[in-house]
Amino acid sequence: MAGYTQRSRPLEIETNAFEIRIPENGSTYLQYDNIRELSDATPRGREPGLPRNKKIKLFHHLQNVVAASLFSSRMVYDGQSIAYSPERIRFPGGHGAGGSFIIHLNQPSIVSSGTRGAYEIRLTPTVGDEISFQKHRTNNGRAYFSGAPRTTRSTPRGVELWQGIFISVRPTIGKMILTMDTTVAAVFKHGHLVTLCLEYLKLKNVNQLILRQNSSDYKRLEKFLLNLRIVIQTNGTRSRPKTIRGLIENGGEFMFLKNDEEISVARHFQQAHNVRIQNPRIVGICLSGKKSERKEVVPLELCIVEPGQLCKRIPEDIRTDMVRFSTMRPGERREKIMTEIHSYVTSEYLRESGLQVNPEPLTIRSKMLDSPGIIFQQETLNPQDGKWNVLRRRLQNPSALTSWGVVNFISNSLDMKTCTDMMLELADCCKNLGMAVGRPVGIDPGQPHTLTKALDLMVEKAKRAGVDGSRFIIIVILPQDAGPLRTQIKHWGDIINGIPTQCLREHKLLNPRDPKFRPPDSQYWNNVALNPGVQKPSVSSLVYSHDEHATEYAALTSIQAPRLEMIQDLSRFIKMALENFVAKNNTPPNRLIFFRDGVSEGEYQRVAEQELVWIRDGINALWLEKGVLGKIPPPMITFIIVTKRHHAVFFPKRGVMQDRTGNLQPGCVVDSTITSPDGTIKDFYLQSHAAIQGTCRSSHYIVLHDEIFNNDLNKMQDLAYTLCHVYAKATRIVSIPAPVYYADLVCQRSAFHMDPHGPLSMDDDTTSTLHSGPAPFDLSMWQQAWRPTNPRLDKRMYFL
């Protein structure tokens, strides 16, 4: 453990990790891997992409039916490509007709397939670090979902929410641990595909599924259904499961050759199955790939969705439901985990493998950091329960609101007199915070269909009033469902005109349907005062501080090819950031602390090594340009990855250091027991914030390169925790350092960089490109459509 400082106190806590006891006799565990289909159509060495559930059923059938006598000890299978056994399995050769399987040991050879394919399992004696023990439930390789009624919730968009259990086994310092946590996934609703399609598109009549290929609903639906498994039901009989590869217009009227005669799909099903297609003009399902010469088309109304299929393209409007469904108080989460762990302790697979799991959760040593003070003009405030209040307090260095205007796009429901009264109340709250506030140049009504005209007129008013254009901001009041309007406004402000805009939603100001609704109070206006401000490319951003307190930030952003872990423009970003820092401070920085987000666990080392090269390239490029290379030392670099994508959960022990929600108080640090066993990597968990509801999630910090702190984790922990206090949009401690949060906000604004009326959009529902196989990605057309942030906002925190 890194040790304690004057700003920390020792604390014992519980976690959701359980120790695995490995037999002392040194038993060898053999790993079986590379389960793949072999057939005449699948060349040797090519992966066909078997569904995970099919692999699980195959393995279970192998051990319990096909060759039960050979498996005196049950193998442990991860549902994908790895299985472990405490003893060598002596497989006999053999094959049969119709779905039989061929198993080979050590020396795989060419296998002649049966009528429906064969499978090969090869033995490789290696050590694995992640094992899953279930065999029947729906799973995604990391978690399992039973679909029991008490653990599911229906939504109106064609999917259900299922609660599940995440399980992983990994080495840590001196031991192996099993981590277990609760999780939630979206699952396609089992039943008629027509019903699912109507729900997803929010349609009521089946005739509304008569869609043209170039329509947005067609594209959205095709993307949503891609790779979904269905069965075809005709007169009570069901086909084998099939996979959706796309949609086709007028499914029942699609013509194909049958016995050298053109025939429609509807007529074929009438002749072959005595089934009359009721809706031949609605979209049909295509079961063949885009490049297939012969299309296999099935009427939508005959398709039944297979149960238990995970949905990866979650509709935006059910994500709030998903968060609510996954929310559990710490005590409830711990109880559910303890119930599940006891079922694993008694598992026959674990027992026969020789492994034992201690059913008691690990107790670990941690420490509680003290919060830094929040400085106001008259006092330094210590946060209570992870938050603070700005009421009746004046900010230390407040900005001015001397040049501003208001455009009200809901004047039908919020009359202009009430709107004016609300804006004047906002101005009063800003004055109470110590801000210099001028009179608004205008508080005007606007119409959504003339949106840009209304904004342009407000700018003209400001010019006529002679206000400072560099400090001008427009407050925009929008209807509740105003996503496209907000995109147009932000494109107008961020990209075209360089004018900050602050959008307020209708439901925050008034709600006539709710008799208990009260107009916003001063706390809401204080929050406003603190907040001014398929194949698609990935968005990368760099947010950097340029003041001595690391509270003022600027942003750089660009696009790159999709699914790239590394920031391709990093060297250019670093050079530009250093240029701006030098221009403001007349000196280069001595230290560069790089917090990196958005990296998957398996890519940590590779990304850090390459990006460190690019960081140094950016520094050297500027030093060379300024003629100081070799004369002024470059800044020292520390590279830290920050992630919340982990499942370590911490619980207070016997209520010690517990807040009102049952969570640990903010500032808990864990840097031993469950951290990396790799001595070359320093890492720690920091639970910096207080949960508003549910169970707190810590962030995981992995230090991959350090030139600044001499590997002193105490100093890094203090810095990370302090930066969680300076997020400008909140009066509470946040879960990740402010610059990491800001970089995420910048990436979320990607849609604003595209013309809202142009052919390309970063909106997930408006653009989709489906491929039946690998295809080159044309980044150039996106780069041509991408518009950079207006230079007037370069040094401002416009992303708030």
C-alpha positions in Angstrom: 0.0 0.0 0.0 1.2 3.5 -0.8 0.9 4.6 2.9 -1.0 7.3 4.7 -0.5 11.0 4.7 -1.7 13.9 6.8 -4.7 14.2 4.4 -5.7 10.5 4.8 -7.1 8.1 7.4 -6.9 4.3 7.4 -10.1 2.3 6.8 -11.1 -1.3 6.5 -13.8 -2.0 3.8 -15.4 -4.9 2.0 -15.3 -5.5 -1.8 -17.2 -7.8 -4.2 -14.1 -10.0 -4.7 -13.7 -13.5 -3.3 -10.5 -15.5 -2.9 -10.0 -18.6 -5.0 -8.1 -21.3 -3.3 -6.0 -23.4 -5.6 -5.1 -27.0 -4.5 -1.7 -27.1 -2.8 -0.7 -30.3 -4.7 0.1 -28.2 -7.7 -2.5 -29.6 -10.0 -2.1 -28.7 -13.7 -5.0 -27.2 -15.5 -5.2 -27.8 -19.2 -6.8 -25.2 -21.4 -8.9 -26.2 -24.4 -9.3 -23.5 -27.0 -10.1 -22.6 -30.6 -13.6 -24.0 -31.1 -14.5 -23.4 -34.7 -16.6 -24.8 -37.4 -15.2 -26.9 -40.2 -17.1 -27.5 -43.3 -16.7 -27.6 -47.1 -17.7 -23.9 -47.2 -15.5 -22.8 -44.3 -11.8 -23.0 -45.2 -9.5 -24.3 -42.5 -8.3 -21.5 -40.3 -11.2 -19.1 -40.9 -13.4 -18.2 -38.0 -17.2 -18.5 -38.9 -18.3 -16.5 -35.8 -20.5 -19.1 -34.0 -23.0 -17.5 -31.6 -21.9 -17.7 -28.0 -25.0 -19.5 -26.9 -24.6 -22.1 -29.6 -21.0 -22.8 -28.3 -22.3 -23.1 -24.7 -25.0 -25.6 -25.7 -22.5 -27.5 -27.8 -20.1 -27.8 -24.9 -22.8 -28.8 -22.4 -24.2 -31.4 -24.9 -20.7 -32.8 -25.4 -20.0 -33.3 -21.6 -23.5 -34.5 -20.6 -24.9 -36.4 -23.6 -22.4 -37.2 -26.4 -19.4 -38.2 -24.3 -20.5 -38.1 -20.6 -18.3 -41.0 -19.7 -15.2 -39.3 -20.8 -15.7 -36.2 -18.6 -15.2 -37.7 -15.1 -14.3 -34.1 -14.1 -16.3 -31.3 -15.5 -14.6 -28.7 -17.7 -15.1 -25.0 -17.0 -16.0 -23.1 -20.2 -16.0 -19.4 -20.8 -18.6 -19.5 -23.6 -16.3 -18.4 -26.3 -13.0 -20.2 -27.0 -11.5 -21.4 -23.7 -12.3 -24.4 -21.4 -10.3 -25.7 -18.4 -9.9 -29.2 -17.1 -8.0 -30.5 -14.1 -7.0 -33.6 -16.1 -6.3 -34.6 -19.6 -9.4 -35.7 -21.5 -8.8 -38.7 -23.8 -11.1 -38.0 -26.7 -11.8 -40.9 -29.2 -12.1 -39.9 -32.9 -15.4 -40.3 -34.7 -18.1 -38.6 -36.7 -21.7 -39.1 -37.7 -24.4 -37.6 -39.7 -26.6 -34.5 -39.1 -25.0 -32.3 -36.5 -22.4 -34.7 -35.0 -19.1 -33.3 -33.8 -15.5 -34.3 -34.2 -13.1 -33.7 -31.3 -9.3 -33.8 -31.8 -6.6 -33.8 -29.1 -3.2 -32.0 -29.6 -2.7 -33.1 -33.2 -5.6 -31.4 -35.2 -5.9 -32.7 -38.6 -8.2 -32.1 -41.7 -11.7 -33.1 -40.8 -14.3 -34.1 -43.3 -17.5 -32.4 -42.3 -20.8 -34.1 -41.6 -23.9 -32.9 -43.4 -24.2 -29.8 -41.1 -20.7 -29.1 -40.1 -18.1 -30.3 -37.7 -16.2 -28.7 -34.8 -12.6 -29.0 -33.6 -11.3 -28.5 -30.1 -7.5 -28.2 -29.7 -5.7 -28.6 -26.4 -3.1 -25.9 -25.5 -1.5 -26.1 -22.0 -1.5 -22.4 -21.1 -2.6 -20.3 -18.1 -5.8 -18.2 -18.4 -6.9 -15.3 -16.3 -10.7 -15.2 -16.9 -13.1 -18.1 -16.5 -16.9 -18.1 -16.5 -18.8 -21.0 -14.9 -22.4 -20.9 -16.2 -23.7 -22.9 -19.1 -27.3 -22.1 -19.8 -28.0 -18.4 -19.4 -27.9 -15.7 -22.0 -24.5 -14.2 -21.8 -22.2 -11.7 -23.4 -18.9 -13.3 -22.4 -18.6 -11.2 -19.2 -22.1 -11.5 -17.6 -25.0 -13.9 -17.5 -28.8 -13.1 -17.6 -31.5 -15.6 -16.6 -34.5 -13.8 -17.9 -36.6 -14.8 -14.8 -39.7 -12.6 -14.5 -38.6 -10.9 -11.3 -35.3 -9.8 -13.0 -36.8 -8.3 -16.2 -38.6 -5.1 -17.2 -40.4 -4.5 -20.5 -39.9 -1.3 -22.5 -42.0 0.1 -25.3 -39.2 -0.1 -27.9 -39.0 -3.8 -28.8 -36.5 -4.7 -26.0 -36.6 -5.9 -22.5 -34.2 -5.1 -19.7 -32.7 -8.1 -17.9 -30.7 -8.0 -14.7 -27.7 -10.3 -14.7 -24.5 -11.2 -12.9 -21.0 -10.3 -14.0 -18.2 -12.8 -13.2 -14.5 -12.8 -13.8 -11.5 -14.5 -12.4 -8.1 -12.8 -12.4 -4.8 -12.8 -10.6 -3.9 -10.1 -8.1 -1.2 -9.6 -5.6 -0.4 -13.1 -4.1 -3.8 -14.7 -5.0 -6.5 -15.3 -7.5 -9.8 -13.6 -7.0 -13.3 -14.0 -8.4 -15.1 -10.7 -8.9 -18.9 -10.8 -9.0 -21.2 -7.9 -9.7 -24.7 -7.1 -10.8 -25.3 -5.7 -14.3 -28.2 -5.0 -16.8 -28.5 -5.7 -20.5 -31.1 -5.0 -23.2 -32.6 -8.1 -24.8 -34.8 -8.3 -27.9 -38.3 -9.3 -27.1 -39.2 -12.8 -27.9 -42.2 -13.1 -30.2 -43.5 -12.0 -33.6 -41.0 -9.8 -35.5 -43.8 -7.6 -36.8 -44.7 -6.5 -33.2 -41.0 -5.8 -32.4 -40.6 -3.7 -35.5 -43.8 -1.6 -34.8 -42.6 -1.1 -31.2 -39.1 0.0 -32.2 -40.3 2.5 -34.8 -43.2 3.7 -32.5 -45.8 2.7 -35.2 -49.4 1.4 -34.6 -50.4 0.1 -38.0 -48.7 -2.8 -39.8 -49.2 -0.9 -43.1 -46.8 1.7 -41.8 -44.1 -0.9 -42.3 -44.4 -0.3 -46.1 -41.0 1.4 -46.2 -38.8 2.7 -49.0 -35.1 1.8 -48.9 -34.0 5.4 -48.8 -36.2 6.3 -45.8 -34.7 7.0 -42.4 -37.1 4.4 -40.8 -36.0 1.7 -43.2 -32.3 2.4 -42.4 -32.9 2.6 -38.7 -34.8 -0.7 -38.6 -32.3 -2.5 -40.8 -29.5 -1.5 -38.5 -31.5 -2.5 -35.4 -32.3 -6.0 -36.8 -29.0 -6.8 -38.3 -27.7 -10.2 -37.1 -30.9 -10.9 -35.1 -31.7 -14.7 -35.0 -35.3 -15.7 -36.0 -37.2 -18.8 -36.9 -39.8 -19.0 -39.7 -43.2 -20.3 -38.6 -45.6 -21.9 -41.1 -48.7 -23.8 -40.1 -47.4 -24.6 -36.6 -43.9 -25.8 -37.8 -40.8 -23.8 -37.2 -37.5 -23.7 -39.1 -34.1 -23.9 -37.7 -32.8 -20.5 -36.4 -31.7 -18.1 -39.2 -29.9 -14.8 -39.1 -31.2 -11.5 -40.5 -28.7 -10.0 -42.9 -30.8 -7.0 -44.1 -34.2 -5.8 -45.2 -35.8 -5.6 -48.6 -38.7 -3.5 -49.9 -42.1 -5.2 -50.7 -41.0 -8.5 -49.1 -43.9 -10.6 -50.3 -43.7 -9.3 -53.8 -40.0 -10.0 -54.3 -39.5 -12.1 -57.4 -37.0 -15.0 -57.7 -36.5 -18.0 -60.0 -38.0 -21.3 -59.0 -37.7 -24.2 -61.4 -36.8 -21.7 -64.2 -40.0 -19.7 -63.5 -40.3 -16.3 -61.9 -42.4 -16.5 -58.8 -43.1 -14.1 -55.9 -42.2 -14.8 -52.3 -45.9 -14.7 -51.3 -46.9 -17.2 -54.0 -44.0 -19.5 -53.1 -45.2 -19.7 -49.5 -48.8 -20.2 -50.7 -47.7 -23.2 -52.9 -45.0 -24.7 -50.7 -46.5 -24.2 -47.2 -50.2 -23.4 -47.9 -49.7 -20.0 -46.1 -51.3 -16.8 -47.4 -49.2 -13.7 -46.9 -51.5 -11.0 -45.4 -49.1 -8.0 -45.9 -47.0 -8.6 -49.0 -46.0 -5.0 -49.4 -44.3 -4.4 -46.0 -40.6 -4.9 -45.7 -39.3 -8.4 -45.9 -36.3 -10.1 -44.2 -33.2 -10.9 -46.2 -31.3 -14.0 -45.0 -28.5 -13.8 -47.5 -25.5 -11.3 -47.5 -25.3 -8.2 -49.5 -22.9 -9.8 -51.9 -24.9 -13.0 -52.4 -25.9 -13.6 -56.0 -29.2 -15.2 -54.9 -31.3 -13.4 -52.3 -33.2 -15.5 -49.7 -36.2 -13.4 -48.7 -38.8 -14.2 -46.0 -42.0 -12.3 -45.3 -41.8 -10.3 -42.0 -45.1 -11.7 -40.7 -43.8 -15.3 -40.6 -40.7 -14.5 -38.5 -40.5 -15.2 -34.7 -37.6 -13.7 -32.7 -35.5 -16.3 -30.8 -35.5 -15.7 -27.0 -32.5 -14.4 -25.0 -30.7 -12.3 -27.7 -28.7 -9.3 -26.4 -29.4 -6.0 -28.1 -26.3 -3.9 -28.7 -28.0 -0.9 -30.4 -30.0 0.4 -27.5 -32.6 3.0 -28.4 -31.6 6.3 -26.9 -34.9 7.0 -25.2 -34.8 3.8 -23.0 -31.3 4.5 -21.6 -32.8 6.4 -18.7 -35.0 3.4 -17.9 -31.9 1.2 -18.1 -30.0 3.3 -15.6 -33.0 3.3 -13.2 -33.4 -0.5 -13.5 -29.8 -1.1 -12.8 -29.7 1.2 -9.7 -29.4 -0.6 -6.4 -28.6 0.7 -3.0 -25.3 -0.8 -1.7 -27.0 -3.1 0.8 -29.3 -4.5 -1.9 -26.4 -5.0 -4.3 -24.3 -6.8 -1.7 -27.1 -9.1 -0.7 -27.7 -10.1 -4.4 -24.0 -10.8 -4.8 -23.8 -12.9 -1.7 -26.9 -14.9 -2.8 -25.2 -15.6 -6.2 -21.8 -16.5 -4.7 -23.2 -19.2 -2.5 -24.7 -20.9 -5.6 -21.2 -20.9 -7.2 -19.5 -22.3 -4.1 -21.7 -25.4 -4.5 -21.2 -25.7 -8.3 -20.3 -29.2 -9.4 -18.1 -27.7 -12.1 -16.0 -25.9 -9.4 -16.0 -28.8 -7.0 -14.8 -31.3 -9.7 -12.2 -28.9 -11.0 -10.5 -28.8 -7.6 -11.0 -25.1 -7.1 -12.5 -23.6 -4.0 -14.1 -20.1 -3.6 -14.2 -18.5 -0.2 -17.8 -17.3 0.2 -16.8 -14.4 2.4 -16.0 -11.2 0.6 -12.4 -9.9 0.9 -11.8 -7.3 3.6 -9.2 -4.8 2.3 -7.3 -2.0 3.7 -8.0 1.4 2.2 -7.7 5.0 3.2 -10.0 8.0 3.2 -8.6 11.2 1.7 -9.7 14.6 3.0 -11.2 17.0 0.5 -9.3 20.1 -0.5 -11.1 23.3 0.5 -13.3 25.1 -2.0 -12.2 28.8 -2.0 -14.8 31.6 -2.1 -14.2 35.3 -1.6 -14.9 35.4 2.1 -14.2 31.8 3.1 -12.8 28.4 2.3 -15.5 25.8 2.4 -15.0 22.1 3.2 -17.4 19.9 1.2 -20.0 17.9 3.2 -21.1 14.5 1.8 -19.3 15.3 -1.4 -21.0 18.6 -2.2 -21.2 22.2 -1.4 -23.7 25.1 -1.7 -23.0 28.4 -3.4 -26.1 30.1 -1.9 -25.1 33.4 -0.2 -21.4 32.9 -1.3 -19.4 35.0 -3.8 -17.1 33.2 -6.2 -13.4 33.8 -6.0 -12.8 34.7 -9.6 -16.3 35.2 -11.2 -16.8 35.8 -14.9 -18.9 38.7 -16.1 -22.3 38.5 -17.8 -22.3 41.9 -19.3 -23.4 41.0 -22.9 -26.3 38.6 -23.2 -29.7 38.0 -24.8 -32.5 35.6 -24.6 -34.5 33.8 -27.3 -37.7 32.0 -26.2 -38.8 29.2 -28.5 -41.7 28.2 -26.3 -43.6 31.5 -26.1 -46.9 29.7 -26.6 -46.5 28.0 -23.2 -44.0 30.4 -21.5 -45.4 33.9 -22.0 -42.9 36.7 -22.5 -43.7 38.5 -19.3 -43.1 35.3 -17.2 -40.0 34.6 -19.3 -38.6 38.1 -18.6 -39.3 37.7 -14.8 -37.4 34.4 -14.8 -34.4 35.9 -16.7 -34.2 38.8 -14.3 -34.2 36.3 -11.4 -31.3 34.6 -13.1 -29.5 37.9 -13.3 -30.0 38.5 -9.6 -28.5 35.1 -8.8 -25.5 35.9 -10.9 -25.0 39.2 -9.0 -25.3 37.4 -5.7 -22.4 35.1 -6.9 -20.2 38.2 -7.4 -20.6 38.4 -11.2 -20.9 41.7 -13.0 -24.2 41.6 -14.8 -25.5 43.9 -17.5 -28.9 44.3 -18.9 -29.9 41.8 -21.6 -29.9 43.3 -25.1 -33.2 41.6 -25.7 -35.6 38.9 -24.5 -37.4 37.9 -27.7 -39.7 35.2 -28.9 -38.6 32.9 -31.7 -40.2 30.2 -33.9 -38.4 26.9 -34.5 -38.9 27.1 -38.3 -37.0 30.4 -38.3 -34.4 29.4 -35.7 -31.3 30.9 -37.2 -33.1 34.0 -38.2 -34.1 34.6 -34.6 -30.5 34.1 -33.4 -29.1 36.4 -36.1 -31.5 39.1 -35.1 -30.3 38.9 -31.5 -26.7 39.3 -32.7 -27.8 42.4 -34.7 -29.4 43.8 -31.6 -26.1 43.3 -29.7 -24.1 45.1 -32.4 -26.5 48.0 -32.4 -26.3 48.2 -28.6 -22.5 48.3 -28.9 -21.9 45.4 -26.5 -18.6 43.5 -26.3 -19.1 40.8 -29.0 -16.2 38.6 -27.5 -18.3 38.2 -24.3 -21.7 37.9 -25.8 -23.8 34.8 -24.9 -27.4 33.8 -25.9 -29.7 32.0 -23.6 -32.1 29.8 -25.6 -35.3 28.3 -24.1 -36.3 25.1 -26.0 -39.2 22.6 -25.9 -38.6 19.4 -24.0 -38.1 17.2 -27.1 -35.7 19.5 -29.0 -32.7 17.4 -30.0 -32.6 18.5 -33.6 -33.2 22.2 -32.6 -30.3 22.0 -30.1 -28.0 20.6 -32.8 -28.8 23.5 -35.1 -28.3 26.0 -32.3 -24.9 24.6 -31.3 -23.8 24.4 -34.9 -24.8 28.0 -35.4 -23.0 29.1 -32.2 -19.9 26.8 -31.9 -19.0 26.5 -35.5 -20.5 29.3 -37.7 -20.5 32.4 -35.4 -18.3 31.6 -32.4 -21.0 32.7 -29.9 -21.7 30.7 -26.8 -25.2 29.5 -26.3 -26.9 28.1 -23.1 -29.9 26.0 -23.7 -32.7 25.6 -21.1 -35.4 22.9 -21.5 -39.1 23.6 -21.0 -39.6 21.0 -18.2 -37.0 22.8 -16.0 -39.0 26.0 -16.2 -42.6 25.0 -16.2 -44.8 21.9 -16.2 -48.5 22.7 -16.5 -49.5 19.0 -16.4 -48.1 18.7 -12.9 -50.1 20.6 -10.2 -47.2 20.1 -7.7 -44.7 21.8 -10.1 -43.1 24.9 -8.7 -41.1 27.4 -10.8 -37.3 27.2 -10.6 -35.8 28.5 -7.4 -32.5 30.3 -6.9 -30.6 27.1 -6.6 -31.6 26.2 -10.2 -30.5 29.6 -11.4 -27.2 29.3 -9.6 -26.6 26.1 -11.5 -27.4 27.8 -14.7 -24.9 30.6 -13.8 -22.2 28.0 -13.3 -23.0 26.3 -16.7 -22.5 28.8 -19.6 -21.8 27.5 -22.0 -23.3 1.8 -39.3 -19.9 3.3 -40.1 -19.1 6.7 -38.7 -15.8 8.3 -37.8 -14.5 8.3 -34.2 -14.2 11.6 -32.4 -11.0 12.4 -30.6 -10.3 15.3 -28.3 -7.6 16.8 -26.1 -8.7 19.1 -23.3 -5.8 21.0 -21.6 -5.4 23.4 -18.7 -3.7 26.8 -19.4 -3.8 28.5 -16.0 -1.8 28.0 -12.8 -4.7 26.4 -10.8 -5.6 23.9 -13.5 -9.2 25.1 -13.5 -9.4 26.8 -16.9 -9.3 24.6 -20.0 -9.4 24.7 -23.8 -10.3 21.9 -26.2 -9.0 20.5 -29.5 -11.0 18.0 -31.5 -10.9 16.1 -34.7 -12.3 12.9 -36.4 -10.5 9.7 -37.3 -11.3 6.3 -38.7 -13.7 4.3 -36.5 -12.6 1.8 -33.8 -9.1 3.2 -33.4 -7.8 3.1 -29.8 -5.1 5.7 -30.3 -5.5 9.5 -30.9 -4.2 9.9 -34.4 -3.8 13.7 -34.2 -2.1 13.6 -30.8 1.3 15.1 -31.8 -0.5 18.0 -33.5 -2.8 18.4 -30.5 0.1 18.5 -28.1 2.0 21.1 -30.2 -1.1 23.4 -30.4 -1.8 23.0 -26.7 1.8 23.9 -25.8 1.7 26.9 -28.2 -1.4 28.3 -26.5 0.0 27.7 -23.0 3.2 29.6 -23.9 1.3 32.4 -25.5 -0.7 32.9 -22.4 1.9 32.3 -19.7 5.1 33.4 -21.5 6.8 30.2 -20.5 6.5 26.5 -21.3 5.1 24.0 -18.7 7.6 22.0 -16.6 5.3 19.1 -16.2 2.7 17.4 -18.5 0.3 15.1 -16.7 -1.7 13.1 -19.2 -5.0 11.5 -18.1 -6.2 9.2 -20.8 -9.7 7.8 -21.1 -11.4 5.5 -23.5 -8.8 2.7 -23.7 -9.8 -1.0 -23.5 -7.9 -3.1 -20.9 -6.0 -5.2 -23.4 -4.6 -2.1 -25.2 -3.2 -0.2 -22.2 0.4 -0.8 -22.8 0.3 -0.6 -26.6 -1.6 2.7 -26.5 0.7 4.2 -23.9 3.9 3.3 -25.7 2.7 4.8 -29.0 1.0 7.9 -27.6 4.1 8.7 -25.5 6.1 8.8 -28.8 3.5 11.1 -30.3 3.5 13.4 -27.2 7.3 13.7 -27.4 7.0 14.3 -31.2 4.6 17.2 -30.5 6.9 18.7 -27.9 10.0 18.3 -30.1 8.2 19.9 -33.1 7.4 23.0 -31.1 10.9 23.2 -29.5 12.4 22.9 -33.0 10.2 25.5 -34.5 11.1 28.0 -31.6 14.8 27.1 -31.9 15.1 25.9 -28.3 15.5 22.2 -28.9 18.4 21.1 -26.7 18.4 24.5 -24.9 15.2 24.3 -22.8 14.4 20.9 -21.3 11.0 19.5 -22.4 8.3 19.0 -19.8 8.4 15.8 -17.7 5.6 13.4 -18.6 3.3 11.2 -16.5 0.8 9.0 -18.4 -2.2 7.8 -16.4 -5.2 5.8 -17.8 -8.5 6.5 -16.1 -11.4 4.1 -16.5 -14.8 3.4 -15.0 -15.3 0.3 -17.0 -14.6 -2.2 -14.2 -16.6 -4.1 -11.7 -14.8 -3.6 -8.4 -17.4 -2.3 -5.9 -16.6 -1.2 -2.3 -18.9 -1.4 0.7 -18.5 0.1 4.2 -17.8 -2.4 6.9 -20.2 -2.3 9.8 -21.5 1.2 8.7 -18.1 2.9 9.3 -17.5 6.0 7.1 -21.0 5.5 5.6 -23.1 8.2 4.0 -26.9 8.5 4.1 -27.3 6.3 1.0 -25.3 3.4 2.5 -22.2 4.1 0.4 -18.7 4.9 1.6 -18.0 8.6 2.1 -16.2 10.3 -0.8 -12.4 10.0 -1.0 -11.9 6.3 -0.5 -8.7 5.0 -2.1 -7.7 1.3 -2.6 -4.2 0.6 -3.8 -3.5 -2.9 -2.5 -5.0 -6.5 -2.4 -7.0 -6.3 -5.6 -4.6 -4.2 -7.7 -2.4 -5.4 -10.5 0.1 -8.1 -9.6 2.5 -6.7 -12.3 5.3 -5.0 -10.3 6.0 -2.7 -13.2 2.5 -1.1 -13.1 1.2 1.1 -10.4 -2.6 1.4 -10.1 -5.3 2.4 -7.6 -9.1 2.8 -7.3 -10.5 6.2 -6.2 -14.2 6.5 -5.2 -14.2 10.3 -5.2 -17.9 11.2 -5.3 -21.1 10.7 -3.4 -23.9 8.8 -5.1 -27.2 10.6 -5.5 -28.8 7.1 -5.7 -27.7 3.5 -6.0 -24.2 2.3 -5.4 -21.1 4.4 -6.0 -18.7 3.4 -8.7 -15.0 4.1 -8.2 -12.6 5.0 -11.0 -9.5 2.9 -11.8 -6.2 4.7 -12.3 -3.4 2.9 -14.1 0.0 4.6 -14.1 1.9 3.5 -17.2 4.7 6.1 -17.2 5.9 8.5 -14.5 8.7 11.1 -14.7 7.1 13.5 -12.2 6.0 11.8 -9.0 8.9 9.3 -8.5 6.2 6.6 -8.4 4.7 8.2 -5.2 1.0 7.1 -5.4 0.0 9.3 -2.5 0.8 12.5 -4.6 -1.0 11.1 -7.7 -4.1 10.2 -5.6 -4.2 13.6 -4.0 -3.9 15.3 -7.5 -6.7 13.0 -9.0 -9.0 13.7 -6.1 -8.4 17.4 -6.2 -9.2 17.5 -9.9 -12.5 15.8 -9.2 -13.4 19.0 -7.2 -13.0 21.5 -10.1 -15.6 20.4 -12.5 -17.3 23.7 -13.4 -20.8 22.4 -14.1 -21.4 21.0 -10.6 -21.3 22.0 -6.9 -20.3 18.5 -5.9 -17.3 16.2 -6.3 -17.4 14.2 -9.6 -16.3 10.6 -10.3 -13.4 11.4 -12.6 -10.9 14.3 -12.9 -12.4 17.4 -14.5 -10.3 17.4 -17.7 -11.4 13.8 -18.4 -15.0 14.8 -18.0 -14.5 17.8 -20.2 -12.9 15.7 -23.0 -16.0 13.5 -22.9 -18.3 16.5 -23.2 -16.3 17.7 -26.2 -16.7 14.3 -28.0 -20.4 14.4 -27.3 -20.7 17.6 -29.3 -19.5 15.9 -32.5 -23.0 16.3 -34.1 -22.6 20.1 -33.9 -19.6 20.1 -36.2 -21.7 18.8 -39.1 -24.2 20.9 -41.1 -27.6 19.9 -39.7 -29.1 20.1 -43.2 -26.2 18.2 -44.9 -26.1 14.6 -46.1 -23.8 13.3 -43.3 -24.6 13.3 -39.6 -23.0 12.0 -36.5 -26.5 11.3 -35.2 -26.8 7.6 -34.7 -30.4 7.5 -36.1 -29.8 9.4 -39.3 -26.9 7.8 -41.0 -26.1 4.1 -41.4 -23.9 2.1 -43.7 -24.3 -1.7 -43.6 -21.7 -4.1 -44.9 -21.8 -7.8 -45.5 -18.0 -7.9 -45.2 -15.0 -5.8 -44.6 -15.1 -2.5 -46.6 -12.8 0.5 -46.7 -13.9 3.4 -44.7 -13.9 6.7 -46.5 -12.7 9.2 -43.9 -12.1 11.9 -46.5 -15.8 12.6 -47.1 -16.4 13.1 -43.4 -13.4 15.3 -43.1 -14.8 17.5 -45.9 -18.1 17.8 -44.0 -16.5 18.3 -40.6 -16.3 22.0 -39.5 -13.9 23.0 -36.8 -14.8 25.1 -33.8 -15.0 28.8 -34.5 -11.6 30.4 -33.6 -13.4 32.9 -31.3 -14.1 29.9 -28.9 -10.7 28.3 -29.1 -9.6 29.5 -25.6 -13.1 29.4 -24.0 -14.8 26.6 -22.2 -17.6 26.5 -24.8 -18.3 22.8 -24.1 -19.9 23.4 -20.7 
